[in-house]
Amino acid sequence: MIRILASSLIVPAISFSVSAQHPSPVSTSTQHPAPVSASVRQPAPLSAATQESGPLASALAYSSSTAIVSHPSASSSTVPYFPFPQHNSYGQGTILPNHISQEEMDDSVRSFYLAWKHHYVIPSTRQDESYIWFEGTRGSNICVSEGQGYGMVIVALMAGYDSSAQETYDRLYRWYKSHPSTTSTHLMAWTQKKDGISMDGGAATDGDMDIAYSLLLADAQWGRHSNIPYRQEALAMIDAIRHQEINQLTYTIMEDNTSKPRSRDYYDMRSSDYMPDHLRAFRDATGDPFWDTVINNNYRVFRFLQNTYSPEVGLVPDFVKNIRFSPESITAAPGQVATAGHRSDTSNLTGPGTRSQAERDPDDSNLFAQPVQPNYLESKYDGVYNFNACRVPWHIGTDLLVSGDPRAAAFLSRINKWIRATTKDNPDNISAGYNLSGEDLPHRYFEALCFICPFAVSAMSSPDNQQWLNKLWDYIQHFKLKDFDYYDNTIKMLDMIVISGNYWTPATPSGDFMAGHPNPTSPATHQAR
């Protein structure tokens, strides 16, 4: 199969209002369907409105040891402090694609952002509000908090290239504020219908965490130059997440804000809700060591799941239940092992690989967790690596890039080794779902960018994956936005920002991560295989 690079596109800064008319989306749940196209195999060129200007100037320098930056006066309320592209240097030993130039990667991100924003950022009938269109499912809901959070992060990171980013961000923010959860005005109701009314007042943890994180990004980008107090709103939202969406006994992340200590699902979690880079930003913004324990305990759960249920493959399930820690170890620091605890009973689980043991961490004896049963919440695949857990390699990979946490590196190493072996280093062989033994789910032989793109972020963890990462970057670029729905395209957008070296955190100055990379070079031709 011949792989041809899309031509280098030079895309100007943009300023536009979205006014395209979209058909009413049709969805009644947050389950993520197969992409619109299940047979696309041919490369697709990128598109851009014009070809006039080169990459933007490098970011303005600043110095800060806290997540919330103290900004000097600015002459314009729309000038961001960290305009795209940022060209950040990620953690020691991590990699970027090196077979194309930085400029080519930046232009690919710009081009896809043009298409993504035009298609998914929709003006509301409410004045000065916009929402992220929840496309590709059946029913009457048009927006979910997950998508709103994704969109707010994307727009904040693309400021500078998009000269109307702050206006767009503020419109997205107002939609969030107009649709609060019933338990807190600072959390967002998880879904809205065509009439703009929330279906119920429950919140979804992942959407709330992304919105809170985006508010920290917005404060770093635009500071006080807005009638929205980004910092204060972020801190209020982080406090609501802390008290309503984090288990107060185990410090693990809950699925939503409706569970109470006596609820059946109080000790359960959706694996993809664990976004450690967001939690680090919350810690830096608040100074609250509570978030350190949340980071530590969720990494412990992920390690236990790998060791117990997927020792050779390293995958985790969509949903996890019955999470418990021995009392002595609940607030253990990284590497600290409690002296007492109980062994986990996994005798009720069957299937290849579930009983074999990797070299166990002594701390595994201090906790318990297990995959949920089929049809726990969304589908018969709730207890395997499906349309939620597919985001985990991206979330853990991003944390490694910006924090250098060795637990992230250890978690990803198993996944990288397995996915490269099972696909024979061919991205075209990635399936849309696996059991925890690494076997393809039935009838899932189609492209799903929500599975493919996170494996690319994971591949950035080691130079051993350089050629694999290069292939993944090229493969991702081949697909057109029209061939996939909101979920695949939005994950692609976020992951392209990360893979191209343009992701940054509110707590980290531009170009000041753990260590540097040489800029990728651009070869004359791309190898055929």
Protein Blocks (a to p, Z undefined) as FASTA:
>chain_A
ZZdddddddddddddddfbdcdddddfbfbdcddfblcbfbdcddddfbdfbccdddddd
dddfbfbdcddddfbfkbcfbdcdfkiacdehiacdfkbcfklmmmmmmmmmmmmmmmmm
ccdfbehiacdddehiacjbfbdfklmmmmmmmmmmmgojlmmlmmmmmmmmmmmmmmcc
fkbckbccfbdcfkopafblcdcfklmmmmmmmmmmmmmmnmmnccbdfklmmmmmmmmm
mmmmccfklopacfblmbcfkbmklmgccfklpcfklmmmmmmmnopaklmmmmmmmmmm
mmmmmmmmmmmnopacfbdchiacdfklmmgcehiacfbdcdddfklpgcehklpccddd
fklmmgccddddehklmmmklmmccfklmmmmmmmmmmmmmnopaklmmmmmmmmmmmmm
mnoopaklpcebddfkopacehiaccdfklmmmmmmmmmmpfklmmmmmmmmmmmmmpcf
klpcfklmmmmmmmmmmmnopaccfklcghiafbdcddddddfbdcdZZ
